[in-house]
Amino acid sequence: MKKYKVTVNNVSYEVELETISTSYSTTIPAAAPIPAAAAPAGGEQVSAPMPGTILAVNVAQGQAVKKGDVLMILEAMKMENEIMCPCDGTVVSVNTSKGAAVESGTLLCVIQ
């Protein structure tokens, strides 16, 4: 046991900490990285601007879209963020689904 003196709001406390040894391993194996989906050449890639959860996917592969259309809704920090279409075109691929957790920069879809 080790004794420490801790002061909180000008009040001193004497604290004893017990060292506990464990017989099990505390290392956690790293998860295998998920390979990034290949984007079709020549398309406009739409990526997640921040980490969050996809609440809705409003487009499907082959759908015609216009600049400013809402492609997806991304929830981040309890806020719903609309992912807008950057250009007119056709959705070549949708690389995520409703409920998916995405990181910043994750490819969401490709517009051509």
C-alpha positions as CSV (number, residue, x, y, z in Angstrom):
1,M,0.0,0.0,0.0
2,K,1.1,3.5,-0.7
3,K,0.0,6.6,1.2
4,Y,-0.6,9.9,-0.5
5,K,-1.7,13.3,0.8
6,V,-4.2,15.0,-1.4
7,T,-5.5,18.6,-1.0
8,V,-8.9,19.5,-2.5
9,N,-10.3,23.0,-2.0
10,N,-7.8,23.7,0.8
11,V,-8.8,20.5,2.7
12,S,-6.1,17.8,3.1
13,Y,-6.9,14.1,2.8
14,E,-4.7,11.1,3.5
15,V,-5.3,8.4,0.9
16,E,-4.0,4.8,0.8
17,L,-3.8,3.1,-2.6
18,E,-3.5,-0.7,-2.8
19,T,-1.6,-2.2,-5.7
20,I,-3.5,-5.1,-7.3
21,S,-1.6,-7.6,-9.5
22,T,-3.5,-9.3,-12.3
23,S,-2.8,-12.7,-13.7
24,Y,-4.5,-12.0,-17.0
25,S,-3.2,-10.2,-20.0
26,T,-4.3,-6.6,-20.4
27,T,-3.3,-6.2,-24.0
28,I,-6.1,-6.0,-26.5
29,P,-5.5,-7.2,-30.1
30,A,-5.8,-4.5,-32.7
31,A,-8.7,-4.8,-35.1
32,A,-7.9,-5.6,-38.7
33,P,-8.1,-2.4,-40.9
34,I,-11.0,-2.3,-43.3
35,P,-9.9,-1.8,-46.8
36,A,-11.2,1.4,-48.5
37,A,-13.6,0.8,-51.3
38,A,-12.3,1.7,-54.7
39,A,-14.0,4.7,-56.2
40,P,-14.8,4.7,-59.9
41,A,-12.4,6.8,-61.9
42,G,-13.5,10.3,-63.0
43,G,-16.2,10.7,-60.4
44,E,-16.7,13.5,-57.8
45,Q,-16.0,11.8,-54.4
46,V,-18.2,12.9,-51.5
47,S,-16.5,12.3,-48.2
48,A,-17.6,12.6,-44.6
49,P,-16.6,16.1,-43.3
50,M,-16.4,14.8,-39.7
51,P,-16.8,11.5,-37.7
52,G,-20.4,10.5,-37.0
53,T,-23.3,8.2,-37.7
54,I,-25.3,8.1,-41.0
55,L,-28.9,8.7,-40.1
56,A,-30.3,8.6,-43.6
57,V,-29.2,7.8,-47.2
58,N,-31.4,9.7,-49.6
59,V,-29.9,8.5,-52.9
60,A,-29.4,5.2,-54.7
61,Q,-26.9,4.0,-57.3
62,G,-27.9,5.2,-60.8
63,Q,-30.1,8.1,-59.4
64,A,-29.8,11.5,-61.1
65,V,-28.9,14.3,-58.7
66,K,-28.5,18.1,-58.9
67,K,-26.0,20.4,-57.1
68,G,-27.4,21.1,-53.6
69,D,-29.5,18.0,-53.2
70,V,-29.3,16.4,-49.8
71,L,-27.5,13.1,-50.3
72,M,-27.3,11.9,-46.7
73,I,-27.8,13.0,-43.1
74,L,-24.8,12.7,-40.8
75,E,-25.3,12.9,-37.1
76,A,-22.2,14.3,-35.3
77,M,-22.1,15.7,-31.7
78,K,-26.0,15.4,-31.5
79,M,-26.4,17.6,-34.5
80,E,-27.9,16.5,-37.9
81,N,-25.7,17.6,-40.8
82,E,-26.9,17.5,-44.4
83,I,-24.4,16.2,-46.8
84,M,-25.1,18.1,-50.0
85,C,-24.4,17.1,-53.6
86,P,-21.4,19.1,-54.9
87,C,-22.4,18.9,-58.6
88,D,-25.0,17.8,-61.1
89,G,-24.7,14.2,-62.2
90,T,-25.6,10.6,-61.5
91,V,-24.8,8.6,-58.4
92,V,-22.2,6.0,-59.5
93,S,-21.8,4.3,-56.1
94,V,-23.1,4.6,-52.5
95,N,-20.4,3.5,-50.1
96,T,-22.2,3.6,-46.8
97,S,-25.6,2.7,-45.3
98,K,-28.0,3.9,-42.7
99,G,-26.7,3.4,-39.2
100,A,-23.0,3.2,-40.3
101,A,-20.4,4.9,-38.1
102,V,-18.0,6.9,-40.3
103,E,-14.7,8.7,-39.7
104,S,-13.7,12.0,-41.1
105,G,-12.7,11.6,-44.8
106,T,-14.6,8.3,-45.2
107,L,-15.9,8.0,-48.8
108,L,-19.7,8.2,-48.7
109,C,-20.6,8.2,-52.4
110,V,-19.4,9.0,-55.9
111,I,-21.1,11.4,-58.4
112,Q,-20.3,11.3,-62.1
